[in-house]
Amino acid sequence: MFTMYEGWDAGKKNRSTLVGKTMLAGMEKSREFHEKREALIRKKYNADEIEQRILNGDETVQTKKIPEQKKQENYINI
């Protein structure tokens, strides 16, 4: 399962809601799921303008800046 969002709104006491949330789920092989995820990101955003992604899963947070070469290739891999 993949969830992407643009941020969160901490409008309520002790509760936040995600802003611009989009989800994707599937049972295919990881490579196919990765390709679908990347296509979904490109459909919603201009991939050339993405400079940073934050990946959070299994109680870890990873931040990755996109190398200039990858930006030029219009392909991002995390």
KAVEN-V359636 format. One record per residue. N is the residue number from 1. RES is the residue in one small letter. OMEGA is omega in radians with two decimals (* if undefined). NEAR is the number of other ideal C-beta (glycine too) atoms within 8 Angstrom. D_LAST is the distance of its C-alpha to the last C-alpha in Angstrom with 2 decimals. Layout:
n: {N & N}
res: {RES & RES}
omega: {OMEGA & OMEGA}
near: {NEAR & NEAR}
d_last: {D_LAST & D_LAST}
This chain:
n: {1 & 2 & 3 & 4 & 5 & 6 & 7 & 8 & 9 & 10 & 11 & 12 & 13 & 14 & 15 & 16 & 17 & 18 & 19 & 20 & 21 & 22 & 23 & 24 & 25 & 26 & 27 & 28 & 29 & 30 & 31 & 32 & 33 & 34 & 35 & 36 & 37 & 38 & 39 & 40 & 41 & 42 & 43 & 44 & 45 & 46 & 47 & 48 & 49 & 50 & 51 & 52 & 53 & 54 & 55 & 56 & 57 & 58 & 59 & 60 & 61 & 62 & 63 & 64 & 65 & 66 & 67 & 68 & 69 & 70 & 71 & 72 & 73 & 74 & 75 & 76 & 77 & 78}
res: {m & f & t & m & y & e & g & w & d & a & g & k & k & n & r & s & t & l & v & g & k & t & m & l & a & g & m & e & k & s & r & e & f & h & e & k & r & e & a & l & i & r & k & k & y & n & a & d & e & i & e & q & r & i & l & n & g & d & e & t & v & q & t & k & k & i & p & e & q & k & k & q & e & n & y & i & n & i}
omega: {-3.12 & 3.06 & 3.04 & 3.11 & -3.06 & -3.13 & 3.12 & -3.14 & -3.13 & -3.05 & -3.11 & 3.13 & 3.11 & 3.13 & 3.09 & 3.04 & -3.13 & 3.13 & 3.11 & -3.07 & 3.04 & -3.12 & 3.08 & 3.10 & 3.12 & -3.12 & -3.10 & 3.08 & -3.03 & 3.14 & 3.12 & 3.12 & 3.10 & 3.14 & 3.10 & 3.12 & -3.13 & 3.11 & 3.11 & 3.11 & -3.14 & 3.13 & -3.08 & -3.05 & 3.00 & -3.05 & 3.12 & -3.10 & 3.13 & 3.13 & -3.08 & 3.02 & 3.06 & -3.11 & -3.11 & 3.11 & 3.13 & 3.08 & 3.06 & 3.05 & 3.11 & 3.08 & -3.11 & 3.02 & -3.08 & 3.11 & -3.11 & 3.14 & 3.14 & 3.09 & -3.11 & 3.14 & -3.12 & 3.13 & -3.08 & -3.13 & 3.06 & *}
near: {5 & 9 & 9 & 10 & 10 & 4 & 7 & 8 & 8 & 5 & 5 & 7 & 3 & 3 & 5 & 8 & 8 & 10 & 9 & 8 & 8 & 9 & 8 & 11 & 5 & 7 & 2 & 7 & 5 & 6 & 6 & 9 & 12 & 8 & 8 & 11 & 10 & 10 & 8 & 12 & 12 & 9 & 5 & 7 & 7 & 5 & 10 & 6 & 6 & 12 & 6 & 8 & 9 & 7 & 9 & 6 & 5 & 3 & 3 & 6 & 6 & 8 & 8 & 8 & 6 & 11 & 6 & 6 & 6 & 10 & 12 & 6 & 6 & 7 & 7 & 11 & 4 & 6}
d_last: {14.96 & 12.71 & 14.18 & 13.51 & 16.14 & 17.39 & 19.07 & 21.88 & 25.65 & 27.55 & 30.78 & 32.25 & 33.38 & 31.01 & 28.80 & 25.96 & 24.84 & 21.58 & 21.95 & 20.65 & 19.22 & 17.96 & 17.21 & 16.39 & 17.59 & 18.42 & 19.60 & 18.36 & 16.55 & 12.82 & 12.38 & 14.67 & 13.10 & 9.68 & 12.02 & 13.96 & 11.25 & 10.32 & 14.13 & 14.83 & 12.78 & 14.62 & 17.80 & 17.81 & 16.49 & 16.90 & 13.49 & 15.32 & 15.97 & 12.59 & 12.41 & 10.34 & 8.17 & 9.20 & 7.82 & 11.08 & 12.27 & 14.98 & 16.52 & 13.80 & 12.19 & 9.31 & 9.36 & 7.46 & 9.72 & 9.11 & 11.37 & 14.48 & 14.32 & 11.14 & 12.93 & 15.95 & 14.49 & 13.47 & 10.19 & 6.72 & 3.77 & 0.00}
